[in-house]
């Protein structure tokens, strides 16, 4: 008789998760904690970081918390340097941090456009570049990028957001070619409409219309995206590279 021993999938994997004080990022931090990872919570507000760290530690995980603005490269480099100095490696980066500032093309301001590009695109570049050398040196690592169904199909009023999420897919495909031969896997996750604080701010009528478009007839849960991140970060996904995994309840079909 074959005996299958179940173990935590991310045991001792040093994992940096950006934008992890709320929403999908927080759900991902908690999932990684439950799966045995060493969790590095990064966000822009100390209070949210402290709460996320406490929740992760309550699950028994070794957890670090840092105030980090992904648009500020010196801050990113400092966090990476501190983690490398303490743990000697970085196994996983989840590039989750992102914002929206929606407006139709004819009304979008330069400030709205630039801010979203800076956080959602440059921030992903900053974090990935900051960890790439150490991952290549150790011959292993996983970088997971947050795209969106908007990055696959576009969306009304989201010129800036769509551009960044299409761009993140371009990053993923390119880095797969560059870093794959060095043992580093790169994948992207494209959530659909997920029940995050961002979605909660939408009017009830809009949310009802969104649910009607999803074949499961509901908005997704942050945990359902976190589960995919955890799988992709694990050795179970060791031959998945350069892919974009849609987590949308089939909204595109």
N, C-alpha and C positions, 0 to 999 in steps of 0.2 A: 504494500500500500504506500502510495506517495504522500508524504506529509508536507504541506505547504505552510511555511512560517511567515506570518505577516509582520513586516517591520515598517517603521516610518520611512517614507520615500525620500525625505530631504535631510536625513540625520547629519548634523554638523556642517551642512552646506552654508557657507557665509553668503548671505543674500541681502543685497541693497534694494530697497523698494522705495521709489520716489512717490511723492504725493500720497503717503500712506497713513495720513491722519483721519481720513474719512472715505466713504464711498467704496469703490472697487479696490482702491489701494489699501484701506484698512482691512477689508475682507481678505485681501491677499496676504497681508502681514499675519493675520490670525490663522489663516490656512497653513502658511509656511511654518508658523510656530507650532501648530498641532502636528505637523509632519516632521518635526524635529530639527528644523533649520535654526541657525543663528541669524536672527532677524535684525536688520539695520533699518530703522524707521526714519525716513527723511521727509520733511515738509517745511512749510514756511512759518507756522505758528507753534510756539512752544507749548501752549496749553493742549493743543490737539496731539502733539507728539507725546507729551507726558501721559495722556490717557491711553494712547495706542500702545505705548511701551508697557504700561501697567497691565493692560489686557493680555498682551503677548506673554508677559512674565507669569501671569496667573495660569497660563497653559503650560508652564514649566520651561519655556524657551529662554535661552540666553538672548538678551535683546539690548541693542544700543539705540539711542535716539539723537538726532542731529537736526538743528535748524539749517536748512539748505535750500537756497533759491537756485534752481537748475539753470537759470539764465546767467548766473554769476560764476564764471569758471573758477576763480580762485577758491570759492566756497566748496565747489564740487571737488576740486583737487585736494583740498584740505581734508574733507571727509574720507576720501579714498585713501589718502596717506595715513590717516589715523587708524582706519580699519586694517590696512596692510601691516602697519606697525604692531597692532595688537594680535591679529589672527594669522598673519602671514600669507593670506590668500583671499581672493574674492571669487566665489563660485558662480553666483547668479546676480544679474542686474535686471530688475523689472523697471523699465522706463514707463511708469504710469502717470506721472504728473502731467496735467493738461488743463486748459481753460477754454471757455467759449466767450466770444463777444460778437453776437450775431447782428447782421444787418444786410439788407439787399445791396447788391453791387452799386446801385446808383446813390445809396446813402451811406455806405461804409466809409468811415474816416480812416485816414492814414494811421492814426494812433490805434484804432481797433485792429486794423490789419497787422501792424507791426508787433503789437503785444502778443497776439495769438501765435504768429510766426516765431517770435522769440522764445516763448515758453514751450510750445508743442513741437517745434522742429529743432531750433538751436539747442534747446534744453536736452533733447534726446541725443543729439550729436555730442554735446559737452560730456554727458555722463558716459556714453559708450566709449568715447575716445579716452576718457580718464581711466577706465578699467581695462581697456584692450591690451595694453602692454603686459600687465600682470597676468591676464588670462593666457596670452600667447606664451609667456615665459613658463607658466605652469603646465601648458599643453592641454588645458581644458577650461571650460566655462560656458555659461549660457547667458545670452542677452535676449530679453523678451521686450518687445516694443508694443505700446498701446496704439493701435490704429482704430478703426471704427468702420461700421457699414457705410458711413458717410465718405470714408476714404476709398470705398469701392464703387459707390453709385452716385456720390454727390448729394446735396440737399439744399433746398430753397433757403436763402438767407444765410448761408454758411460758406461763403467764398473763402474766407481766411481759414476756417476750421477744416474744410474739405481739402484745401491745398496742403495743410500740414499732415493730414492723415493719409492722403495719397503719397506725400513725401516720405512718411515713415515706412510705407511699403517699399519705396525705392531704396531707402536705407537698408531695410531687411534683406532684399535681394542682393544688393551690392556687397554688404558685409558677409553674407553667406559665402560669396565667391572669394572674398579676401581672407576671411578668418577661418572658414571651414577647414582648409588644409592644415591649419595650426591647431585643430582640435576644439575650436570654439563654435558652438551652434548659435544661430540667430533665427528667431521666429517672431511673428507678429500675431496679435489677437485683435479681432475686429468685432467688438461688442455691438449689439443693436441697442434697443431702448431698455435701459437698466434702471431699476429703482434706487437711484442715488439722490443725494441732496440737490444736485443739479436738475434732475428730472422732477423732483418734488416741487420745484419752483414754477413748473409749467401749470397753466390753467387746467382745470378738470376737463374741460371740453377737448383740449388738445391731447391730453393723456388718453381720453376715451377713443379719440380718433387713431392714436398710435396703437392702442391695444387691438383695435379692429383690423389693423394692417398685419398684425402678427398672427400666423396660423395657429399658434398655441393660445391666442386670445388673452395674453397677459404680458405685462412688462417683466423683464428678467430680474433676477436677484443678483446683487454683487457677488454673493458666494458662488453663483454658477459660473461667473467669469474667473473667480479666484481658483476654482477647481481646475480649470483649463491651464492657468498659469502654473499651478503646482505640478500638473502632469508634464507639461513641456519642460519644466525645470528639472524634472527627475530623470533618472537613468532609464526609465520605461520609455522615454521619448528619444532615446539615444540615436536613432536614425531619421529623425525629423529635423529638417534644416531648410531654412529659406522659405518657409510656408506662412500663409496667412489663414488663421483659423477663425472662421466666423462664428460668433456666439450670439445668435439673434432670434432664435425661435423660428427660423425659416422665413424671415420677413422679405428676403430678396426673391423668393420663389413665386 
